[in-house]
C-alpha cells in the first residue's frame, strides 16, 4: 500500500462526517422543541415526577414537577408546584423518574412548559456547535485527502 495516510484520512473523514451529521440533526430537533412554547419563556429547574410508561395499550408521557407563579399572576413569587406533561414529551434526553431537568415555562400560563435539557447534559446550542464543527471537519479532511 503506497499511501496508508489516504485510507486513514478518508476513514477519519467518514467517521467525523457521520457523527457530525447525526449529532447536528439531533441538536436541531432539540432546538425546534424550544419553539413549541411560542414565547421565550422563563427558565427554571425541576425534576421528572413520572417517567414515560405504557400500561396496556395506553401510553403515558413523562410528567415534570417545577415551581412557578400562579396562573394569571406572572409577577407573583414562584410558590405553586406544577406537575405537568411537557409540550415536548419526546425530548431528546432520557426523562426517567427523579432526573433533574432545566425547563422553560410560559409566564402567562405556567402550565405550559418545555424541557430544555437534563441537568447533566449539554445545552442544545452547545451540542449544535460541536456537531456542526465535527461535520465541517470531516468534510474538510475528506476534500483535503482527495485533492
KOLKEPA-637870 format. One record per residue: residue number from 1; x, z, y of N, C-alpha, C, O, CB in turn. Coordinates in pm, whole numbers, plus 50000, padded with zeros to 5 digits. Glycine has a CB too. Layout:
BEGIN
ATOM num   npx   npz   npy  capx  capz  capy   cpx   cpz   cpy   opx   opz   opy  cbpx  cbpz  cbpy
ATOM NUM     X     Z     Y     X     Z     Y     X     Z     Y     X     Z     Y     X     Z     Y
...
//
This chain:
BEGIN
ATOM num   npx   npz   npy  capx  capz  capy   cpx   cpz   cpy   opx   opz   opy  cbpx  cbpz  cbpy
ATOM   1 50085 50000 49882 50000 50000 50000 50089 50000 50123 50169 50092 50144 49903 50122 50000
ATOM   2 50076 49898 50204 50165 49883 50320 50129 49977 50434 50218 50031 50501 50160 49739 50369
ATOM   3 50001 49998 50457 49958 50075 50573 49863 50187 50532 49742 50172 50546 49891 49983 50676
ATOM   4 49915 50298 50483 49825 50408 50445 49756 50471 50566 49648 50528 50552 49902 50515 50368
ATOM   5 49818 50461 50683 49756 50518 50802 49626 50447 50836 49535 50509 50891 49852 50510 50921
ATOM   6 49615 50318 50803 49493 50244 50833 49377 50299 50750 49267 50317 50801 49512 50094 50805
ATOM   7 49401 50323 50625 49296 50379 50538 49256 50518 50585 49137 50549 50594 49343 50384 50392
ATOM   8 49355 50600 50615 49326 50736 50661 49251 50735 50793 49154 50809 50810 49456 50817 50674
ATOM   9 49294 50652 50886 49227 50650 51017 49085 50594 51006 48996 50639 51078 49309 50566 51116
ATOM  10 49063 50496 50919 48927 50444 50900 48837 50547 50833 48719 50557 50866 48930 50315 50817
ATOM  11 48891 50625 50739 48812 50733 50679 48780 50841 50781 48668 50892 50784 48887 50794 50559
ATOM  12 48877 50875 50865 48853 50972 50971 48749 50921 51069 48661 50996 51111 48984 51004 51045
ATOM  13 48757 50794 51106 48661 50736 51198 48520 50736 51138 48423 50767 51207 48702 50592 51234
ATOM  14 48510 50703 51010 48379 50704 50944 48321 50843 50939 48202 50863 50967 48391 50647 50804
ATOM  15 48404 50942 50904 48357 51080 50896 48312 51131 51033 48203 51188 51044 48468 51170 50840
ATOM  16 48394 51112 51137 48359 51161 51271 48235 51091 51325 48152 51155 51389 48475 51140 51367
ATOM  17 48222 50962 51299 48105 50890 51346 47979 50939 51276 47875 50956 51340 48123 50740 51324
ATOM  18 47986 50961 51146 47869 51009 51071 47829 51150 51115 47711 51176 51137 47897 51007 50921
ATOM  19 47926 51240 51128 47895 51376 51172 47841 51375 51315 47743 51445 51345 48021 51466 51163
ATOM  20 47902 51298 51401 47857 51290 51540 47717 51231 51553 47637 51281 51631 47953 51208 51621
ATOM  21 47687 51126 51477 47554 51065 51483 47448 51160 51430 47341 51174 51490 47551 50934 51404
ATOM  22 47476 51226 51319 47379 51320 51263 47356 51439 51357 47242 51478 51382 47427 51370 51125
ATOM  23 47464 51495 51408 47452 51609 51499 47387 51573 51631 47309 51652 51685 47588 51667 51525
ATOM  24 47417 51455 51684 47355 51412 51809 47205 51396 51792 47127 51435 51879 47417 51281 51859
ATOM  25 47165 51339 51681 47021 51323 51653 46952 51459 51645 46845 51477 51702 47000 51246 51521
ATOM  26 47013 51555 51575 46956 51689 51564 46952 51760 51699 46854 51828 51730 47035 51772 51463
ATOM  27 47057 51746 51779 47061 51811 51910 46958 51751 52005 46896 51824 52082 47200 51800 51970
ATOM  28 46940 51620 52001 46837 51558 52085 46697 51603 52043 46611 51623 52129 46846 51405 52078
ATOM  29 46675 51621 51913 46546 51671 51866 46523 51814 51917 46412 51849 51955 46538 51667 51712
ATOM  30 46628 51896 51917 46616 52033 51967 46587 52034 52116 46507 52115 52162 46743 52112 51937
ATOM  31 46652 51946 52191 46627 51941 52335 46486 51890 52366 46423 51935 52462 46730 51852 52404
ATOM  32 46436 51796 52284 46299 51746 52305 46196 51856 52283 46091 51856 52348 46271 51629 52211
ATOM  33 46225 51950 52194 46130 52057 52168 46112 52146 52291 46008 52209 52307 46175 52141 52050
ATOM  34 46214 52151 52379 46200 52229 52503 46100 52166 52598 46041 52236 52680 46335 52242 52572
ATOM  35 46079 52034 52587 45985 51967 52676 45840 51990 52636 45749 51956 52713 46013 51819 52678
ATOM  36 45815 52046 52519 45678 52074 52477 45612 52178 52564 45489 52181 52575 45676 52120 52333
ATOM  37 45692 52263 52626 45636 52367 52713 45578 52307 52840 45477 52357 52889 45744 52470 52748
ATOM  38 45639 52203 52893 45586 52135 53011 45633 52193 53143 45618 52128 53246 45439 52137 53007
ATOM  39 45688 52312 53144 45743 52375 53264 45880 52431 53227 45909 52448 53109 45647 52489 53319
ATOM  40 45965 52460 53327 46097 52515 53294 46089 52644 53213 46173 52668 53126 46176 52540 53420
ATOM  41 45990 52727 53240 45972 52849 53162 46065 52961 53202 46161 52941 53276 45990 52819 53018
ATOM  42 46035 53078 53151 46114 53198 53176 46187 53230 53046 46126 53237 52939 46025 53319 53224
ATOM  43 46317 53249 53056 46399 53276 52937 46392 53423 52903 46402 53509 52990 46545 53232 52960
ATOM  44 46376 53451 52773 46373 53589 52725 46420 53592 52580 46447 53487 52521 46231 53650 52738
ATOM  45 46431 53710 52526 46470 53725 52386 46354 53782 52307 46263 53844 52362 46595 53816 52373
ATOM  46 46358 53760 52180 46255 53811 52090 46308 53808 51948 46429 53798 51926 46125 53729 52101
ATOM  47 46217 53819 51854 46256 53810 51714 46145 53745 51634 46030 53740 51678 46289 53949 51657
ATOM  48 46179 53695 51518 46081 53633 51431 46005 53744 51360 46064 53823 51286 46148 53534 51328
ATOM  49 45874 53751 51383 45792 53854 51322 45757 53817 51178 45767 53901 51088 45663 53876 51403
ATOM  50 45717 53694 51155 45687 53642 51022 45750 53506 51008 45735 53421 51096 45532 53635 50996
ATOM  51 45821 53484 50899 45881 53354 50875 45778 53255 50824 45665 53295 50794 45997 53366 50775
ATOM  52 45813 53128 50813 45719 53030 50760 45691 53060 50613 45782 53097 50538 45773 52886 50776
ATOM  53 45566 53044 50573 45532 53072 50435 45415 52985 50391 45336 52939 50472 45498 53220 50416
ATOM  54 45408 52964 50263 45299 52887 50203 45223 52979 50110 45280 53040 50020 45353 52760 50127
ATOM  55 45093 52990 50133 45006 53069 50047 44902 52973 49991 44810 52932 50061 44939 53189 50124
ATOM  56 44917 52940 49865 44828 52841 49804 44848 52707 49872 44961 52664 49893 44680 52886 49813
ATOM  57 44738 52640 49906 44752 52511 49974 44775 52523 50125 44796 52423 50193 44630 52427 49949
ATOM  58 44771 52646 50179 44782 52667 50323 44926 52696 50363 44998 52769 50295 44691 52783 50367
ATOM  59 44967 52637 50474 45100 52661 50531 45082 52744 50657 45003 52709 50744 45175 52527 50562
ATOM  60 45156 52852 50667 45151 52938 50785 45284 52927 50859 45388 52964 50804 45121 53087 50746
ATOM  61 45283 52875 50983 45409 52860 51057 45464 52997 51097 45393 53097 51091 45388 52774 51183
ATOM  62 45591 53001 51137 45651 53130 51176 45588 53185 51303 45536 53109 51386 45803 53115 51196
ATOM  63 45592 53316 51317 45545 53383 51439 45663 53454 51504 45751 53508 51436 45429 53484 51407
ATOM  64 45664 53453 51638 45770 53522 51710 45709 53636 51791 45594 53629 51833 45846 53424 51803
ATOM  65 45787 53741 51812 45744 53858 51888 45835 53871 52009 45957 53870 51996 45746 53988 51800
ATOM  66 45774 53884 52127 45853 53896 52250 45769 53968 52354 45647 53982 52340 45898 53757 52303
ATOM  67 45835 54015 52460 45766 54084 52569 45760 53994 52690 45857 53927 52725 45836 54217 52603
ATOM  68 45642 53994 52756 45620 53914 52875 45510 53981 52956 45444 54073 52907 45581 53765 52839
ATOM  69 45488 53938 53081 45380 53996 53161 45243 53955 53106 45234 53859 53030 45394 53954 53308
ATOM  70 45138 54026 53145 45003 53990 53101 44963 53851 53151 45017 53801 53250 44902 54094 53149
ATOM  71 44869 53790 53082 44821 53656 53119 44760 53662 53259 44680 53750 53289 44717 53603 53016
ATOM  72 44798 53567 53344 44744 53558 53480 44817 53644 53581 44784 53640 53699 44601 53597 53479
ATOM  73 44916 53721 53539 44992 53807 53631 45141 53781 53611 45212 53864 53554 44959 53958 53608
ATOM  74 45192 53664 53658 45332 53631 53631 45433 53721 53699 45549 53727 53656 45358 53491 53673
ATOM  75 45394 53794 53805 45488 53880 53876 45486 54024 53827 45563 54107 53875 45458 53878 54023
ATOM  76 45400 54054 53732 45392 54190 53677 45512 54214 53586 45576 54119 53542 45258 54211 53600
ATOM  77 45542 54340 53558 45654 54367 53466 45621 54320 53324 45505 54314 53284 45688 54518 53466
ATOM  78 45725 54287 53250 45708 54238 53114 45683 54356 53021 45776 54406 52957 45833 54157 53067
ATOM  79 45558 54401 53015 45525 54519 52935 45430 54489 52819 45394 54580 52744 45465 54624 53024
ATOM  80 45390 54365 52803 45299 54330 52695 45377 54257 52584 45458 54169 52612 45183 54241 52747
ATOM  81 45351 54295 52461 45418 54233 52347 45328 54125 52290 45212 54151 52255 45453 54338 52238
ATOM  82 45380 54004 52280 45307 53891 52223 45361 53861 52084 45480 53876 52057 45318 53766 52314
ATOM  83 45272 53819 51998 45309 53777 51863 45239 53644 51840 45123 53640 51798 45268 53885 51753
ATOM  84 45310 53535 51867 45251 53403 51870 45330 53304 51785 45446 53326 51752 45241 53352 52013
ATOM  85 45263 53194 51750 45330 53081 51686 45392 52997 51798 45321 52960 51891 45229 52995 51597
ATOM  86 45521 52967 51792 45581 52887 51900 45527 52744 51899 45474 52696 51799 45735 52885 51886
ATOM  87 45541 52678 52014 45496 52539 52025 45583 52446 51941 45543 52334 51910 45498 52493 52171
ATOM  88 45701 52491 51903 45790 52412 51817 45819 52489 51688 45931 52536 51668 45923 52379 51891
ATOM  89 45719 52503 51600 45743 52578 51476 45843 52508 51385 45896 52569 51292 45612 52598 51401
ATOM  90 45870 52380 51411 45968 52306 51333 46104 52310 51400 46181 52214 51393 45923 52161 51313
ATOM  91 46135 52422 51465 46261 52438 51537 46377 52408 51443 46370 52436 51323 46274 52581 51595
ATOM  92 46485 52351 51497 46596 52312 51410 46668 52429 51345 46738 52411 51245 46695 52232 51488
ATOM  93 46653 52548 51398 46719 52664 51341 46626 52732 51239 46504 52726 51252 46760 52764 51451
ATOM  94 46685 52795 51141 46606 52866 51041 46541 52988 51105 46610 53073 51162 46695 52907 50920
ATOM  95 46410 52997 51095 46336 53108 51153 46290 53201 51042 46176 53193 50995 46215 53057 51237
ATOM  96 46379 53290 51001 46348 53387 50898 46308 53518 50964 46349 53546 51077 46468 53407 50802
ATOM  97 46231 53598 50895 46181 53725 50949 46298 53813 50994 46395 53833 50921 46096 53798 50843
ATOM  98 46285 53866 51117 46386 53955 51172 46499 53886 51247 46584 53954 51305 46444 54035 51064
ATOM  99 46501 53753 51248 46607 53681 51317 46586 53690 51468 46478 53656 51516 46612 53533 51272
ATOM 100 46686 53735 51545 46671 53736 51691 46674 53592 51744 46755 53511 51701 46783 53821 51757
ATOM 101 46585 53563 51839 46576 53429 51896 46579 53437 52048 46545 53540 52108 46449 53357 51848
ATOM 102 46619 53327 52109 46609 53311 52253 46500 53208 52276 46501 53102 52214 46747 53266 52319
ATOM 103 46407 53240 52363 46291 53153 52382 46258 53140 52529 46310 53213 52614 46172 53207 52306
ATOM 104 46171 53046 52558 46117 53028 52693 45966 53031 52684 45907 52971 52594 46168 52895 52759
ATOM 105 45903 53101 52780 45757 53105 52784 45706 53057 52919 45777 53063 53020 45706 53247 52754
ATOM 106 45583 53010 52919 45519 52962 53041 45480 53083 53125 45407 53169 53075 45393 52873 53008
ATOM 107 45525 53095 53251 45493 53214 53330 45343 53226 53361 45293 53337 53381 45571 53212 53460
ATOM 108 45271 53115 53365 45127 53122 53391 45049 53164 53268 44944 53228 53279 45076 52988 53440
ATOM 109 45098 53129 53150 45034 53165 53024 45142 53205 52924 45192 53119 52850 44946 53048 52968
ATOM 110 45180 53332 52921 45292 53375 52836 45267 53357 52686 45360 53374 52606 45322 53519 52863
ATOM 111 45146 53323 52646 45120 53300 52504 45180 53168 52457 45193 53146 52337 44970 53301 52476
ATOM 112 45216 53079 52552 45278 52951 52518 45430 52968 52528 45483 52996 52635 45228 52837 52613
ATOM 113 45498 52952 52415 45644 52972 52412 45708 52871 52318 45645 52821 52225 45679 53117 52368
ATOM 114 45834 52841 52346 45914 52756 52256 46043 52831 52224 46099 52901 52308 45945 52616 52321
ATOM 115 46089 52814 52101 46215 52873 52058 46327 52781 52103 46329 52663 52067 46218 52896 51903
ATOM 116 46421 52833 52180 46535 52755 52225 46641 52752 52115 46689 52646 52078 46594 52812 52357
ATOM 117 46676 52869 52064 46777 52878 51960 46775 53018 51903 46714 53109 51960 46918 52843 52014
ATOM 118 46841 53036 51791 46862 53171 51740 46977 53233 51819 47054 53161 51881 46892 53171 51586
ATOM 119 46987 53362 51816 47087 53430 51899 47230 53398 51857 47321 53413 51939 47065 53579 51892
ATOM 120 47252 53354 51733 47388 53329 51686 47422 53181 51678 47523 53145 51617 47408 53392 51551
ATOM 121 47343 53094 51737 47370 52950 51729 47403 52896 51867 47379 52960 51969 47250 52874 51668
ATOM 122 47459 52775 51868 47488 52708 51994 47359 52670 52065 47255 52655 52002 47575 52583 51971
ATOM 123 47368 52656 52194 47254 52604 52268 47241 52455 52238 47340 52391 52203 47269 52630 52421
ATOM 124 47121 52398 52251 47105 52256 52225 47195 52168 52311 47241 52064 52265 46962 52216 52247
ATOM 125 47221 52209 52435 47305 52129 52523 47451 52130 52477 47515 52025 52474 47295 52181 52667
ATOM 126 47503 52246 52442 47641 52254 52394 47657 52176 52263 47758 52109 52243 47684 52401 52374
ATOM 127 47558 52186 52175 47564 52112 52050 47562 51962 52075 47633 51887 52008 47446 52152 51960
ATOM 128 47482 51917 52172 47475 51775 52205 47610 51726 52258 47653 51616 52222 47365 51750 52310
ATOM 129 47676 51804 52341 47806 51763 52396 47909 51749 52285 47982 51650 52281 47854 51866 52502
ATOM 130 47918 51847 52196 48017 51841 52088 47992 51725 51993 48085 51656 51952 48018 51972 52010
ATOM 131 47866 51703 51959 47834 51596 51864 47853 51458 51928 47897 51365 51861 47690 51610 51814
ATOM 132 47821 51444 52055 47845 51316 52123 47995 51289 52132 48039 51174 52118 47780 51316 52264
ATOM 133 48075 51393 52156 48220 51377 52158 48271 51331 52021 48355 51241 52014 48289 51509 52198
ATOM 134 48221 51391 51913 48264 51351 51778 48225 51206 51750 48301 51131 51688 48202 51444 51671
ATOM 135 48107 51166 51795 48062 51028 51776 48154 50931 51850 48198 50831 51792 47917 51012 51824
ATOM 136 48181 50959 51976 48268 50871 52054 48411 50870 52001 48477 50766 52001 48267 50914 52201
ATOM 137 48460 50985 51956 48594 50992 51899 48602 50907 51772 48700 50835 51752 48631 51138 51868
ATOM 138 48501 50916 51687 48500 50836 51564 48498 50687 51593 48569 50610 51529 48382 50873 51479
ATOM 139 48416 50646 51688 48410 50505 51725 48544 50461 51785 48592 50352 51756 48294 50478 51824
ATOM 140 48602 50546 51870 48731 50512 51932 48843 50498 51830 48923 50406 51839 48768 50617 52033
ATOM 141 48849 50589 51733 48952 50580 51629 48930 50455 51544 49026 50389 51505 48950 50706 51539
ATOM 142 48804 50422 51516 48775 50300 51439 48818 50174 51511 48876 50085 51451 48628 50293 51406
ATOM 143 48789 50167 51639 48828 50049 51717 48980 50042 51729 49036 49934 51716 48764 50052 51857
ATOM 144 49046 50152 51752 49191 50155 51762 49256 50113 51631 49359 50045 51631 49239 50295 51802
ATOM 145 49196 50154 51517 49253 50124 51386 49251 49976 51354 49347 49923 51298 49180 50199 51279
ATOM 146 49143 49909 51389 49132 49767 51352 49188 49674 51459 49197 49554 51438 48988 49732 51325
ATOM 147 49224 49728 51572 49275 49647 51681 49415 49614 51662 49474 49546 51746 49258 49713 51809
//
